[in-house]
Amino acid sequence: MASPSSLCLLAALLALISWQAMASDPSPLQDFCVADMHSPDHFFKAAKLDTPRKTNKVRSNITLINVTQIPGLNTFGISIARIDYAPLGQNPPHTHPRATEILTVVEGTLYVGFITSNPNNMLFSKVLNKGDVFMFPQGLIHFQFNPNPHQPAVAIAALSSQNPGAITIANAVFGSKPPISDEVLAKAFQVEKGTIDWLQAQFWENNHY
């Protein structure tokens, strides 16, 4: 039978081994890790983010610059986007499953907000003017709306992922392929099935380009 001192030594050794197994290097292991070695320029894109974009049905346009456009972003966990809003345009309620977002208004005015998770579903919102900054936590539903009926607005968003992803709520729920059962959605939203059928028949356009 092992002595108490031997057992203590064994326990300490196991703790040390497990700590080393769980430890991670907080810094990159190399200077960079390009995602596409055949790209013409790993670290540059003439993105023309100073140029206004044409908006769509919801009167907005998101121009995302992520690892697909700049392969050198691979492993760095960042991306950037220009968002154009026509008068009364919006970036509809959506989530980024892999990123926190920080948004800066560079032109116009925006009403923005995000909603916390169940059960409270609290709304945190703010009216932003040029130069103002607002953040949206990862995975939470959020939106931006240009309340001005005469002037466009522009914002620049930075995101904490090389590929943040976007789930536009209405598009996903009412525009899925194949569609979700209208009976399921009617019960979920507590409306008549005819209302769901009408919503599913709409053209749910993507504003991410």
C-alpha positions in Angstrom: 0.0 0.0 0.0 1.3 3.4 -1.0 2.3 5.8 1.8 0.5 9.1 2.3 3.5 11.0 1.1 3.6 8.9 -2.1 -0.1 9.6 -2.7 0.4 13.3 -2.2 3.3 13.3 -4.6 1.2 11.4 -7.2 -1.7 13.8 -6.8 0.6 16.8 -7.3 2.1 15.2 -10.4 -1.4 14.5 -11.9 -2.5 18.1 -11.2 0.7 19.4 -12.9 0.1 17.2 -16.0 -3.5 18.2 -16.3 -2.7 21.9 -15.9 -0.2 21.6 -18.8 -2.7 19.7 -20.9 -5.3 22.5 -20.5 -2.9 25.4 -20.8 -3.0 27.4 -24.1 -0.7 29.9 -25.7 -2.3 33.3 -25.4 -0.4 34.6 -28.4 -0.2 33.4 -32.1 2.4 30.7 -32.7 3.6 32.5 -35.8 3.5 35.9 -37.4 0.5 35.1 -39.6 -1.2 32.1 -41.3 -2.6 33.1 -44.7 -5.9 31.3 -45.5 -5.3 31.3 -49.3 -1.7 31.1 -50.5 -2.8 31.8 -54.1 -4.4 35.2 -53.3 -2.8 38.1 -55.3 -2.3 40.1 -52.1 -2.6 38.5 -48.6 -2.9 41.7 -46.6 -4.6 44.2 -48.8 -7.9 44.9 -50.6 -9.0 48.0 -52.5 -12.3 47.8 -50.8 -13.4 51.4 -51.5 -15.2 51.6 -48.2 -15.4 55.4 -48.7 -17.8 54.8 -51.6 -21.6 54.8 -51.1 -23.4 51.6 -51.8 -26.7 50.9 -53.4 -29.3 49.7 -50.9 -31.9 47.0 -51.2 -35.5 46.3 -50.1 -34.9 47.1 -46.5 -32.9 50.1 -47.6 -29.5 49.0 -46.3 -26.3 47.4 -47.6 -23.6 45.7 -45.6 -20.1 45.4 -47.2 -18.2 43.0 -45.0 -14.4 42.6 -45.3 -13.5 39.3 -43.7 -11.0 36.5 -44.2 -12.5 35.7 -47.6 -11.5 39.1 -48.9 -8.2 39.4 -47.0 -6.7 36.0 -46.5 -4.1 37.4 -44.1 -6.9 37.9 -41.5 -6.9 34.1 -40.9 -6.5 33.3 -37.2 -6.6 37.0 -36.1 -10.3 37.1 -35.1 -11.2 40.5 -36.7 -13.2 41.8 -39.6 -14.7 45.2 -40.6 -17.8 46.3 -42.5 -19.3 49.4 -44.0 -23.1 49.7 -43.5 -25.1 52.1 -45.8 -28.6 53.1 -44.7 -31.0 54.9 -47.1 -33.4 57.4 -45.5 -35.6 55.3 -43.2 -33.4 52.3 -44.0 -32.6 49.6 -41.5 -30.3 46.7 -40.8 -33.0 44.4 -39.6 -32.9 42.4 -36.3 -30.1 39.8 -36.7 -27.3 38.1 -34.7 -23.6 37.4 -35.3 -23.1 33.8 -33.9 -19.3 34.2 -33.7 -18.6 37.9 -33.0 -19.1 40.9 -30.8 -19.6 44.1 -32.8 -18.6 47.7 -32.2 -20.2 50.2 -34.4 -19.2 53.8 -35.2 -21.6 56.3 -37.0 -19.6 58.2 -39.6 -22.6 60.0 -41.3 -26.2 60.7 -40.2 -28.2 59.4 -37.3 -29.1 55.9 -36.2 -31.4 54.3 -33.7 -29.8 51.1 -32.5 -30.3 48.4 -29.9 -29.9 44.9 -28.8 -32.0 42.5 -26.7 -30.7 40.3 -23.9 -31.4 36.6 -23.8 -34.3 34.8 -22.0 -36.0 35.2 -19.7 -35.6 39.0 -19.3 -35.4 40.0 -23.0 -34.3 43.6 -22.0 -33.8 46.1 -24.8 -30.7 48.4 -24.6 -31.1 51.1 -27.2 -29.7 54.5 -28.1 -30.0 57.2 -30.7 -26.5 57.7 -32.2 -25.1 60.7 -34.0 -22.0 61.2 -36.1 -18.9 60.0 -34.1 -20.9 58.0 -31.6 -20.0 54.4 -30.8 -22.2 51.5 -29.6 -21.4 47.8 -29.0 -23.5 44.6 -29.6 -22.6 41.5 -27.5 -21.9 38.3 -29.4 -24.9 36.2 -30.3 -27.6 38.7 -29.2 -30.3 40.0 -31.5 -29.6 43.6 -32.5 -30.6 46.2 -35.2 -29.9 49.6 -36.6 -32.4 52.1 -38.1 -32.0 55.4 -39.8 -34.9 57.6 -38.6 -34.2 60.4 -41.0 -36.7 60.4 -43.9 -34.4 62.7 -46.0 -30.8 61.9 -45.3 -28.8 58.6 -45.6 -26.5 57.3 -42.8 -23.3 55.4 -42.8 -21.6 53.3 -40.1 -18.4 51.3 -39.8 -18.5 48.1 -37.8 -15.6 46.2 -36.3 -16.2 42.5 -35.4 -14.3 40.1 -33.2 -14.1 37.3 -35.8 -12.5 36.7 -39.1 -15.9 35.2 -40.2 -18.6 36.6 -37.9 -21.6 35.1 -39.7 -25.0 36.8 -39.7 -28.5 35.4 -39.0 -31.2 37.8 -40.1 -34.2 36.8 -37.9 -37.1 37.3 -40.4 -35.1 35.8 -43.3 -34.2 32.7 -41.3 -37.7 32.1 -39.8 -39.9 33.0 -42.8 -37.5 32.4 -45.7 -36.0 29.0 -44.7 -35.5 26.4 -47.4 -37.6 24.2 -47.1 -40.0 26.4 -45.1 -40.8 25.7 -41.5 -44.3 24.3 -41.0 -46.8 27.2 -40.9 -48.5 25.3 -38.0 -45.3 25.5 -35.9 -44.8 29.2 -36.7 -48.5 30.1 -36.1 -48.3 28.6 -32.6 -44.9 30.2 -32.0 -46.0 33.7 -33.0 -49.6 33.3 -31.8 -51.1 34.3 -35.2 -53.3 32.7 -37.8 -51.7 30.3 -40.3 -52.8 32.6 -43.1 -50.5 35.3 -41.7 -47.6 32.9 -41.7 -48.4 31.8 -45.3 -48.3 35.4 -46.3 -45.0 36.1 -44.6 -43.4 33.0 -46.1 -44.5 34.1 -49.6 -42.5 37.4 -49.3 -39.1 37.8 -50.9 -36.7 37.9 -48.0 -33.7 39.7 -49.5 -30.2 39.5 -48.1 -28.5 42.9 -47.4 -25.0 41.4 -46.9 -22.8 41.7 -49.9 
